Amino acid sequence: MKCFLFRVYSVLLLLATACTKHKPDIASNTPQCIKNEIEENYDNSNWTIGSVEEYRFQLKTVYAFLPDERIIADAATQIRDGDCQLLCEVGGFGGPGINLCNGDNFFQSATLVRVIWEKR
């Protein structure tokens, strides 16, 4: 009887954990719209974003949506503010020549603060 109950419990536990949707591991204190963007696309295997990083740029906190190079080569990095407004796109097919964002070379002027999320 104990063996039977153990098997039933094991099957129920397996079913419960199999139905649980995993949430992405997003850094704390991330603006809600950035979290929403990641959570909405987390399970989409075709989403071309590979990671989101937080930077200080022109005295503001900005978020870089870097391309997933396993899906798309030479894609641009989207730079957004804390309200998810697109400020610019840098890099990509045009290479270093199009790294300007609001008049400054983003990759030379911006300071990486932390990685918000990475696709695994």
Phi, psi and omega in degrees: 000318179298319180297317179298313179297321178298318180294317178298314179299318180297317180295317178297318178296317178298316179295320180295318181284331179291331182273352181283124178279127180283138178262149177292151179273098184250135181302147180293161180061030176269136179306145185301321182293328177291316176301314181301316180301316180292311182297323181291333184250358186306317183270000180275106183292345179265000179295127188276003180271129181258334178197161176234128182236148178260135180229160165257125184212123181053046177066019179233158172270126180230165184233125180260122176263097185275143183289152174274105185291349175284338181259316185218126178268149175062031175274153179281155174265125178275132176250122182234156175271183182292349175259012179069015177283131179290122178269319181187174172232134183234157178072205179090206186303325181286347177072203185301339181294341181242045177266008182282134176223117183052040175088352180243150173289112186303310187289341176269331185263331185281149177243122179293128177264308181192163173269125181278317184200146175226137176289138180239000000 
